[in-house]
């Protein structure tokens, strides 16, 4: 059985775990740029807690998260682990569906990895034989995070309600600000958008 849940030409998705991904994920969670829209980690132990909170449990069986692995990072001799460049999945339950989340280390922005990884996850989530999948995936995105909005729009998400004063950006927390920012909710239903009708422009985002 493959240890990867899904794969594309450039990426693998592997179920997130402390044992496999802690060190690389810590590099991401302590990067100010990568965590501009989220709360950063201040220690390896906190990063470990962040991973554990993103794993399914009897209380939260809907949680599903994957490390995004860069296939080209494996040495030519095949020895060593691929690098974790980000995370993608469904970390939260939403009244209207499963809420998705994703993020990449900034060294890997701008070359289509976010779109590629999210598409893999969507295909996995609504794949053949899948049980208990929600009818809708929800993405809540800061309205000024235009790059993230482009990612979900290209994958068939439709813009919805603007929620105000519901979270604070990670960069503002570090600056000691009290300003609250809104989130832009976007969503998609499984049969409403067919990937085979759409050529994904990997090189754009």
VEXMARPA-967973 format. One record per atom (N, C-alpha, C, CB): residue in one letter; x, y, z. Coordinates in steps of 0.001 Angstrom, whole numbers, plus 500000, padded with zeros to 6 digits. Glycine has a CB too. Example, Ala and Ser with C-alpha at 12.3 -4.5 7.8 and 13.67 -1.06 7.14 Angstrom:
A513190494310507800 A512300495500507800 A513200496700507800 A511308495527509046 S512850497750507080 S513670498940507140 S512900500030507870 S514084499402505725 
END
This chain:
X500844498805500000 X500000500000500000 X500880501246500000 X499044500005501226 X500540502204499161 X501325503426499084 X501178504231500370 X500899504267497873 X502267504867500780 X502207505709501975 X501682507097501646 X503584505815502623 X501412507346500358 X500867508630499937 X499396508479499580 X501657509194498742 X498593509436500034 X497156509378499800 X496789509828498396 X496429510228500815 X497592510719497811 X497333511236496468 X498639511763495894 X496240512354496489 X498701511842494580 X499918512345493955 X499609513025492632 X500916511213493743 X500479513949492270 X500451514604490963 X501866514531490408 X499937516103491060 X502084515205489315 X503416515171488711 X504478515745489640 X503416515935487400 X504100516725490458 X505091517404491283 X504952517170492784 X505023518852491020 X503789516692493218 X503510516641494650 X503003515280495094 X502503517698495017 X503198515001496375 X502514513923497076 X501724514529498223 X503521512849497592 X500612513926498575 X499916514216499821 X500069513016500737 X498413514547499574 X500489513278501961 X500671512231502956 X499936512626504230 X502178511983503239 X499177511695504850 X498493512041506089 X499446512694507088 X497860510796506707 X499043513818507608 X499883514594508519 X500166513809509794 X499214515933508860 X501417513861510257 X501775513185511504 X502959513887512152 X502103511696511249 X503046513766513456 X504182514325514195 X505461513610513806 X503954514221515715 X505391512288513702 X506585511485513454 X507234511812512116 X506238510015513504 X506442512047511099 X506977512246509753 X507272513709509423 X506014511697508746 X506536514649510039 X506509516003509484 X506840517132510447 X505191516254508927 X507143516841511676 X507298517893512682 X508351518924512306 X507653517282514009 X509551518490511967 X510651519427511734 X510371520362510555 X511944518661511487 X509930519809509430 X509643520642508264 X508445521554508520 X509385519766507034 X507441521033509204 X506263521857509476 X506612523001510426 X505130521000510070 X507573522768511321 X508009523826512231 X508654524978511455 X508999523264513273 X509365524662510394 X509955525709509556 X508859526595508967 X510809525086508425 X507749525982508581 X506631526739508005 X505938527581509070 X505619525788507345 X505639526974510208 X504829527662511229 X505594528772511941 X504331526663512253 X506909528812511803 X507690529888512421 X508097530959511415 X508931529315513085 X507637530821510179 X507926531823509155 X506885532939509221 X507949531179507740 X507326534169509398 X506382535291509488 X505606535481508193 X507122536579509835 X506252535287507058 X505549535462505782 X504537534347505563 X506548535501504616 X504944533114505811 X504031531992505597 X502826532064506523 X504760530672505800 X503009532635507714 X501943532686508716 X501336534080508832 X502476532242510070 X501439534879507791 X500908536241507835 X499430536282508181 X501132536924506513 X498681535278507724 X497235535276507917 X496813534373509065 X496542534843506646 X497772533733509738 X497474532768510797 X498342533045512019 X497693531322510298 X498105532283513070 X498895532428514283 X500174531601514161 X498078531998515527 X501345532199514322 X502596531458514177 X502920530635515421 X503738532417513883 X503846529732515262 X504353528945516387 X505578529634516977 X504701527495515942 X505747529482518284 X506903530079518952 X507870529031519486 X506443530968520086 X507543527744519322 X508425526685519816 X508110525382519104 X508282526513521345 X509048524455519139 X508825523148518527 X507677522420519217 X510104522299518585 X507573522584520511 X506486521938521254 X505131522489520829 X506679522129522766 X505072523793520572 X503815524371520105 X503469523865518710 X503895525902520106 X504462523722517845 X504213523162516512 X503694521734516621 X505497523196515658 X504254520969517540 X503757519606517771 X502294519636518183 X504598518894518850 X501944520562519065 X500542520693519493 X499648521095518332 X500418521721520624 X500160521926517432 X499390522331516259 X499096521137515363 X500138523408515472 X500082520264515187 X499857519062514378 X498826518168515049 X501178518288514161 X498986517943516351 X498061517053517071 X496628517577516989 X498488516909518550 X496471518904517003 X495136519491516894 X494543519313515506 X495184520963517240 X495381518988514523 X494929518813513143 X494762517348512768 X495903519470512192 X494787516467513761 X494595515041513518 X493183514631513942 X495658514206514279 X492592513666513244 X491235513229513619 X491227512572514993 X490677512251512572 X490091512658515651 X489915512080516980 X488485511583517098 X490243513116518103 X488175510795518136 X486786510360518309 X485820511534518431 X486668509477519538 X486302512645519031 X485446513821519180 X485321514605517874 X485991514727520276 X486357514541517046 X486361515301515796 X486804514398514630 X487298516539515914 X485972513434514287 X486379512475513244 X486457513079511852 X485422511321513216 X485875514258511676 X485861514893510339 X487198515538509977 X484764515949510275 X488083515746510946 X489363516390510657 X490180515520509703 X490153516653511965 X490745516157508691 X491522515430507675 X492573516382507101 X490589514863506533 X493823516137507399 X494883517029506941 X496056516234506374 X495358517928508088 X496699516845505386 X497794516187504686 X498997517117504569 X497342515728503297 X500168516537504720 X501390517261504396 X501542517278502885 X502636516615505080 X501940518437502359 X502225518571500929 X503718518325500748 X501799519995500371 X504065517295500014 X505459516899499838 X505916517190498414 X505645515407500166 X507105517752498296 X507663518088496994 X508458516897496459 X508559519353497086 X507984516312495382 X508606515097494861 X510044515325494419 X507801514561493704 X510338516486493855 X511689516755493356 X512707516954494472 X511673517976492473 X512239517047495733 X513169517249496839 X513829515957497306 X512453517892497992 X513357514816496802 X513978513542497161 X515318513427496435 X513042512336496804 X516411513103497136 X517720512964496479 X517686511975495329 X518766512529497485 X518592512159494386 X518624511320493186 X518775509840493514 X519754511756492281 X519447509518494627 X519636508110494992 X518407507519495675 X520842507967495902 X517373508324495847 X516147507823496445 X516170507719497957 X515844506507495887 X517284508090498559 X517415508025500007 X516991509354500634 X518862507676500405 X516329509286501770 X515893510502502435 X514433510803502169 X516741511664501999 X513863511669502993 X512450511999502898 X512229513227502026 X511866512228504284 X511092513290501328 X510755514510500588 X510450515638501560 X509551514271499645 X510655516859501123 X510437518015501985 X508951518362502073 X511231519219501469 X508523518682503272 X507169519203503479 X507182520690503127 X506678518972504965 X506383521076502152 X506338522489501747 X505045523174502180 X506495522605500236 X504111522396502724 X502857522988503144 X501907521966503713 X502212523695502000 X500681522405503933 X499634521543504481 X498327521873503778 X499498521720506030 X497473520861503627 X496170521050503018 X495206520065503654 X496231520865501473 X493950520458503765 X492982519526504315 X491718520198504786 X493587518772505439 X491015519495505673 X489760519990506240 X489891519957507762 X488526519133505751 X490408521035508345 X490663521034509787 X489456521324510654 X491704522019510095 X488383521846510068 X487236522250510882 X485919521862510214 X487269523762511135 X484908521686511060 X483561521453510573 X482817522779510542 X482817520417511454 X482025522982509512 X481279524223509326 X479811523855509164 X481806525037508087 X478895524689509632 X477475524351509470 X477075524030508032 X476632525484509968 X477753524661507070 X477395524461505662 X478220523389504972 X477546525748504916 X479240522860505631 X480084521864504990 X481393521682505737 X480357522252503553 X482358521060505077 X483692520885505656 X484539522099505306 X484365519571505143 X485173522693506300 X485993523878506053 X487417523466505705 X485989524813507282 X487902523938504574 X489243523584504137 X490272524605504642 X489293523486502606 X491506524172504650 X492611525065504962 X493840524616504197 X492890525097506482 X494707525536503883 X495930525193503168 X496938526319503358 X495649524946501657 X498195525979503197 X499248526974503310 X500562526394502861 X499358527491504736 X501441527262502362 X502758526854501874 X503832527736502494 X502822526926500329 X505033527191502619 X506178528028502940 X506401528993501778 X507455527165503215 X506808530200502102 X506893531238501054 X507912530929499966 X507237532563501678 X508859530053500214 X509823529684499171 X509148528984498000 X510909528784499751 X507902528551498211 X507216527765497190 X505937528439496694 X506889526393497734 X505837529730496924 X504709530499496402 X504917530801494921 X504528531808497199 X503825531002494221 X503884531548492870 X504147530580491743 X504895532551492829 X504178529284492032 X504433528315490956 X503340527255490860 X505779527638491172 X502177527520491468 X501035526636491294 X500905525495492278 X501079526082489970 X501769525415493279 X501687524287494213 X500402524309495040 X502892524294495143 X499934525490495446 X498715525568496259 X497517525031495481 X498451527022496705 X497358525461494246 X496258524972493409 X496374523473493179 X496235525708492065 X497586523022492926 X497811521609492644 X497475520751493861 X499262521375492215 X497916521181495028 X497667520427496255 X496189520434496622 X498491520997497403 X495544521589496498 X494126521666496847 X493285520835495888 X493650523121496840 X493662520841494625 X492929519991493678 X493078518516494057 X493435520225492233 X494266518094494427 X494467516712494870 X493571516390496054 X495936516470495240 X493507517328497003 X492682517080498181 X491209516983497819 X492890518176499213 X490726517879496963 X489317517843496570 X488977516528495884 X488986519019495644 X489846516080494987 X489613514809494305 X489621513650495292 X490667514584493220 X490483513741496294 X490546512707497329 X489297512742498204 X491807512888498195 X488881513945498569 X487754514097499489 X486455513575498874 X487590515566499885 X486256513855497601 X485048513403496927 X485333512227495986 X484422514557496150 X486323511428496325 X486716510312495484 X485768509129495569 X488086509873495846 X485942508152494667 X485089506961494652 X485169506208495982 X485491506032493496 X484013505771496438 X483964504980497658 X484079505764498944 X485025503988497625 X484165507054498834 X484313507880500020 X482997507949500794 X484783509288499635 X483049507773502105 X481866507838502949 X481922509080503836 X481743506563503806 X480755509593504147 X480603510702505100 X481200512030504625 X481239510325506402 X481407512176503336 X481887513457502820 X480724514450502809 X482497513296501386 X481022515689503173 X479993516727503141 X479714517143501697 X480427517954503985 X478543517699501477 X478166518125500124 X478883519385499683 X476680518347500049 X479499520075500612 X480096521358500291 X481403521532501048 X479129522501500618 X482381522138500381 X483625522536501025 X483618524049501186 X484867522064500205 X484024524517502353 X483993525938502682 X485423526443502850 X483160526194503970 X485705527615502305 X486991528275502546 X486708529677503054 X487878528312501249 X487222530008504232 X487074531357504777 X488402532087504611 X486633531320506284 X488410533153503816 X489656533799503407 X489570535297503640 X489965533506501929 X490646535865504180 X490732537309504344 X490535537975502983 X492096537721504975 X489676538983502890 X489428539616501591 X490643540275500960 X488363540629501738 X491689540531501745 X492910541104501187 X493920540031500780 X493542542049502190 X493615538781501059 X494492537678500667 X494098537234499261 X494400536482501685 X494463538049498293 X494025537819496913 X494611536549496299 X494398539002496058 X495828536191496688 X496437534974496135 X495630533746496529 X497893534828496617 X495204533688497789 X494412532557498238 X493042532539497582 X494266532586499742 X492472533706497374 X491190533765496679 X491304533232495254 X490667535197496660 X492401533541494583 X492583533052493207 X492681531528493186 X493849533675492569 X493318530969494201 X493456529515494265 X492090528850494287 X494266529103495501 X491217529274495208 X489921528600495317 X489000528924494145 X489243528985496619 X489093530139493612 X488255530494492469 X488589529632491258 X488424531975492122 X489866529351491053 X490260528519489916 X489780527081490064 X491767528540489754 X489494526683491301 X489059525307491549 X487556525209491749 X489771524744492762 X486826526238491364 X485376526141491325 X484645526692492521 X485004524762491163 X485338527294493478 X484655527875494629 X483952529171494213 X485658528141495785 X482803529408494824 X482010530598494529 X481975531502495750 X480577530214494095 X482128532791495500 X482154533768496575 X480798533874497268 X482575535125496038 X480854533937498602 X479620534019499377 X479648535156500376 X479371532721500096 X479128534898501542 X478937535916502573 X480265536466503097 X478130535341503724 X480308537767503337 X481462538398503966 X481211538483505465 X481733539810503365 X482033537783506234 X481903537772507689 X482821538840508264 X482242536366508281 X482301539670509142 X483075540781509682 X483472540536511128 X482287542071509573 X484667541044511474 X485151541035512858 X485163539639513471 X484295541947513706 X485729538689512728 X485714537311513224 X487096536732513511 X485022536439512236 X488150537403513103 X489480536903513422 X490492538025513297 X489860535728512507 X491694537782513789 X492766538757513701 X493949538137512972 X493180539252515105 X494503538875512046 X495641538363511274 X496832538098512177 X496032539351510169 X497583537053511817 X498771536736512580 X499767537879512635 X499426535533512009 X499917538589511524 X500893539681511478 X500470540823512405 X501055540199510033 X499174541010512594 X498695542062513481 X498810541661514942 X497257542410513154 X498669540370515219 X498863539886516584 X500291540148517020 X498534538382516691 X501245539878516130 X502657540089516471 X502964541574516672 X503564539511515371 X502214542438515996 X502428543876516132 X501664544468517314 X502020544581514856 X500895543642518014 X500158544116519167 X498916544915518836 X501041544930520003 X498401544768517633 X497225545518517222 X495950544815517683 X497213545703515699 X494884545582517786 X493599545051518217 X492575545020517098 X493069545861519360 X493012545365515883 X492082545475514759 X491534544095514380 X492778546131513543 X490251544014514203 X489616542788513748 X489397542852512240 X488280542557514485 X489587541749511584 X489411541686510134 X488332540669509789 X490742541324509432 X487688540857508643 X486671539922508215 X487259538764507429 X485637540630507390 X486448537757507213 X486822536640506353 X485837536571505194 X486848535298507148 X486333536197504050 X485482536054502874 X485179534574502674 X486160536665501606 X483934534176502777 X483555532769502649 X483307532417501180 X482296532465503496 X483918531358500720 X483702530851499368 X483380529366499471 X484955531100498453 X482573528852498529 X482227527449498650 X481981526794497305 X481016527295499516 X481978525460497309 X481740524698496087 X481044523387496434 X483069524430495331 X480161522962495578 X479532521654495739 X480213520644494826 X478016521729495434 X480203519408495236 X480936518369494520 X480608518275493035 X480671517059495156 X479338518147492635 X479064517948491205 X479027519230490389 X477765517241491043 X479168520378491046 X478955521643490348 X480131522078489490 X478655522711491336 X481289521485489727 X482477521914488986 X483278520677488630 X483342522925489814 X483458520421487340 X484131519209486886 X485528519552486388 X483315518508485776 X486519518939487008 X487895519268486667 X488231518925485225 X488839518551487593 X487593517900484651 X487963517524483277 X487493518548482258 X487384516160482929 X486669519504482681 X486268520590481792 X487168521812481954 X484818520975482055 X488210521663482749 X488977522840483153 X490465522535483088 X488583523293484575 X491211523351482367 X492660523208482305 X493262524138483362 X493212523538480861 X493866523562484374 X494361524363485486 X495679525034485125 X494534523497486736 X495772526349485227 X497009527062484892 X498011526992486046 X496706528532484546 X498730525892486162 X499606525644487311 X500594526780487530 X500362524338487122 X501047527428486493 X502146528381486640 X501713529734487172 X502825528567485330 X500421529945487376 X499983531275487759 X499978531504489271 X498617531521487214 X499599530508490079 X499523530701491526 X500185529517492207 X498046530863492002 
END
